Amino acid sequence: MRLKGKVVIITGAGRGIGQACALRYAEEGAFVSCVDINQETAITTAKGVDEAGGRGLAIQADISTAAGNNAMVGRTVEVFGGLDLFHANAGIQFIGHLDQTPEEEWDRVHSVNLRGVYFGIKYALPELRRRGGGSIIITGSVLGMVGDPLLPAYGATKGGLRAMCRALAVAHGPENIRTNTICPGDVDTPLEQEYFDFQPDPELARKQVTDRYPLRRLAEPRDVANVAVFLASDEASYLNGIDIIVDGGLLAQAY
């Protein structure tokens, strides 16, 4: 029960990595605000949090807006009395080469993946200060370090998040607020399946990607969630401003 009584907000909690993290936080005793733009999936995850041993709160919010983030934080504090961990996880993608990416799609990806994190942290920081400190976790990606020709907008946002993480770590470390980034490789989620479905042969694409991993499998969402629990806990109390790469050894190989 490493997070017993801790109050957590996680965005993009309706599916994939966000849902897995919400459930793992619950298993460690946390109160979890499950934020998603889809109200039904937020409710489903919040029910799962209750069943896993935590206390769940479903919040429907558009985190690309200031109003959505302000309301998300306000509702959490109203119900649970404070905030100890903000996990900025929500993310979207557009698949296509840079010159095939419409301006509106570039802006849409950035509004959620980068601007949304800025808003979320902006409104979370005062509540973390009131607790005497806390933790910020940002779900990044190995694509903030290496390139996928079909995901330039997505990769650009993930690189930006790594830089934001370091600025926050330096700025708010003196306030006992730690900021770290988790950078997964390919994770078996609905977002990942969208990428495979874009390919001419989705099953072949999945096999080709999987075969590039030394462990010969994609990550499961829970693989990422286990790292998130560690970063959120006191066991990681001296980790600040770092990336934890969860990629099964993908970036370890030269070819």
C-alpha positions in Angstrom: 0.0 0.0 0.0 2.7 2.5 -1.1 0.1 5.2 -2.0 -2.4 4.7 0.8 -4.5 7.8 1.2 -2.7 9.7 -1.6 -4.8 11.7 -4.0 -4.1 11.2 -7.7 -5.3 12.8 -10.9 -4.6 10.8 -14.1 -5.7 12.1 -17.5 -6.6 9.8 -20.4 -7.8 7.3 -17.8 -10.5 5.7 -19.9 -8.3 3.1 -21.7 -4.8 1.9 -22.3 -1.9 3.1 -20.2 -4.1 5.6 -18.3 -6.6 2.9 -17.2 -3.8 0.5 -16.2 -2.1 3.2 -14.1 -5.4 4.2 -12.4 -5.9 0.6 -11.4 -2.4 0.1 -10.1 -2.6 3.3 -8.1 -5.8 1.9 -6.6 -4.1 -1.4 -5.7 -1.6 0.7 -3.7 -4.4 2.4 -1.8 -4.8 5.7 -3.7 -7.8 7.9 -4.2 -7.9 8.3 -8.0 -9.6 11.0 -10.2 -10.0 9.2 -13.5 -10.2 11.9 -16.1 -11.1 11.3 -19.7 -12.9 13.2 -22.5 -15.2 10.1 -22.8 -17.5 10.1 -19.7 -18.5 6.4 -20.1 -14.9 5.1 -20.1 -14.0 7.4 -17.2 -16.9 5.9 -15.2 -15.8 2.4 -16.1 -12.2 3.0 -14.9 -13.4 4.7 -11.7 -15.5 1.6 -10.9 -12.4 -0.5 -11.5 -10.5 1.7 -9.1 -13.2 1.0 -6.4 -13.0 -2.7 -7.1 -9.2 -2.7 -6.9 -9.1 -1.2 -3.4 -8.9 2.5 -3.9 -11.5 5.2 -4.2 -12.5 6.3 -7.7 -13.9 9.5 -9.1 -14.9 9.8 -12.8 -14.4 13.2 -14.3 -15.2 14.1 -17.9 -13.0 16.9 -19.1 -11.4 18.3 -22.3 -7.8 18.7 -21.1 -6.9 20.7 -24.2 -8.6 23.6 -22.5 -7.8 25.7 -19.5 -11.4 25.4 -18.2 -11.3 21.6 -18.5 -8.1 21.4 -16.4 -9.2 23.9 -13.8 -12.5 22.0 -13.3 -10.7 18.7 -13.1 -8.4 19.9 -10.3 -11.2 21.7 -8.5 -13.5 18.7 -8.5 -10.7 16.5 -7.2 -9.9 18.8 -4.3 -13.6 19.2 -3.5 -14.1 15.5 -3.3 -10.8 14.2 -1.9 -9.5 17.2 0.0 -6.2 17.8 -1.8 -3.8 16.5 -4.4 -0.5 14.5 -4.1 0.1 13.3 -7.6 -0.7 14.7 -11.0 -0.1 12.2 -13.9 -0.4 13.9 -17.3 -1.1 10.9 -19.5 -3.7 11.8 -22.1 -2.4 11.7 -25.7 -3.5 11.5 -29.3 -1.8 11.0 -32.6 -2.0 11.7 -36.3 -0.5 9.2 -38.6 1.2 10.6 -41.7 4.4 12.1 -43.0 5.0 15.8 -42.1 4.0 17.0 -45.5 0.8 14.9 -45.3 -0.1 16.4 -41.9 -2.8 19.1 -42.2 -2.2 22.2 -40.1 -5.4 21.6 -38.1 -4.2 18.0 -37.2 -0.8 19.3 -36.1 -2.5 21.8 -33.8 -4.9 19.2 -32.5 -2.1 16.8 -31.5 -0.2 19.7 -29.8 -3.3 21.0 -28.1 -3.8 17.7 -26.2 -0.3 16.3 -25.9 1.6 19.4 -25.0 -0.7 22.3 -24.3 -3.0 20.1 -22.3 -0.1 19.1 -20.0 0.9 22.7 -19.5 -2.7 23.5 -18.4 -2.9 20.5 -16.2 0.3 21.2 -14.3 -0.5 24.9 -14.1 -3.6 24.1 -12.1 -2.2 21.2 -10.2 0.9 23.0 -8.8 -1.0 25.2 -6.2 -2.6 22.1 -4.8 0.6 20.2 -4.6 2.2 23.2 -2.8 -0.6 23.1 -0.2 0.3 19.5 0.5 3.9 20.5 1.1 5.1 18.8 -2.1 4.2 15.9 -4.3 4.9 14.3 -7.6 4.2 15.0 -11.3 4.5 12.2 -13.8 4.4 12.8 -17.5 3.7 10.0 -20.0 6.2 10.6 -22.8 7.5 8.2 -25.4 10.7 6.9 -27.0 9.6 9.0 -29.9 10.7 12.0 -28.0 14.2 10.6 -28.5 14.1 8.7 -31.8 12.0 9.2 -34.9 9.0 7.5 -36.6 8.5 9.0 -40.1 4.7 8.6 -39.8 4.4 10.3 -36.4 6.2 13.7 -36.6 3.5 15.7 -34.8 3.3 13.1 -32.0 7.1 12.9 -31.7 7.4 16.6 -31.6 5.1 16.8 -28.6 6.8 14.0 -26.8 10.2 15.7 -27.2 8.6 18.9 -25.9 7.4 17.1 -22.8 10.9 15.9 -22.0 12.1 19.4 -22.0 9.2 20.6 -20.0 9.9 17.9 -17.4 13.4 19.2 -16.8 12.3 22.8 -16.5 9.7 21.8 -13.9 12.1 19.6 -12.0 14.5 22.5 -11.6 11.8 25.1 -10.8 9.8 23.1 -8.3 12.3 20.7 -6.7 12.9 23.2 -3.9 9.2 23.0 -3.2 9.5 19.2 -2.8 7.6 18.7 -6.0 9.3 16.0 -8.2 8.7 15.8 -12.0 9.6 12.8 -14.1 8.8 11.4 -17.4 8.0 7.8 -18.4 9.0 7.0 -22.0 7.4 3.8 -23.3 8.1 2.1 -26.5 5.3 0.3 -28.3 2.5 -0.6 -25.9 -0.4 -2.9 -26.7 -3.2 -0.3 -26.5 -6.0 0.9 -28.7 -3.8 3.8 -29.8 -1.1 1.4 -30.9 -3.7 -0.7 -32.8 -4.7 2.5 -34.7 -1.1 2.7 -36.0 -1.1 -1.0 -37.1 -4.5 -0.6 -38.7 -3.1 2.3 -40.8 -0.6 -0.1 -42.4 -1.5 -2.1 -45.6 -1.2 -5.4 -43.6 -1.9 -4.8 -39.9 -0.9 -8.3 -38.8 2.4 -8.1 -40.6 3.1 -4.7 -39.3 2.5 -5.9 -35.7 4.8 -8.8 -36.2 7.5 -6.6 -37.7 7.4 -4.1 -34.9 7.3 -6.9 -32.2 10.3 -8.6 -33.8 12.4 -5.4 -33.4 12.2 -5.8 -29.6 14.9 -7.8 -27.9 12.2 -9.2 -25.6 10.1 -10.1 -28.6 6.9 -8.6 -27.3 5.2 -5.3 -27.0 4.8 -3.8 -23.6 1.5 -4.3 -21.7 -0.1 -1.2 -20.2 0.6 -2.7 -16.8 4.3 -2.7 -17.5 4.2 1.1 -17.7 1.8 1.3 -14.7 4.3 -0.5 -12.5 6.9 2.1 -13.2 4.4 4.9 -12.5 3.6 3.5 -9.1 7.3 3.4 -8.3 7.8 7.0 -9.4 4.7 8.1 -7.4 5.9 6.4 -4.2 8.4 7.5 -1.6 10.8 4.9 -2.9 11.5 7.3 -5.8 11.9 10.4 -3.4 15.3 11.3 -4.9 14.3 10.9 -8.6 13.7 14.3 -10.2 13.9 15.5 -13.8 14.6 12.1 -15.4 13.2 9.9 -18.1 12.5 6.2 -17.3 12.6 4.3 -20.6 10.2 1.4 -20.7 11.0 -0.2 -24.1 12.2 -3.8 -23.5 15.6 -2.9 -24.8 14.6 -1.3 -28.1 16.9 1.6 -27.9 19.8 -0.5 -26.6 20.5 -2.0 -30.0 22.5 -0.4 -32.8 20.7 -2.2 -35.7 
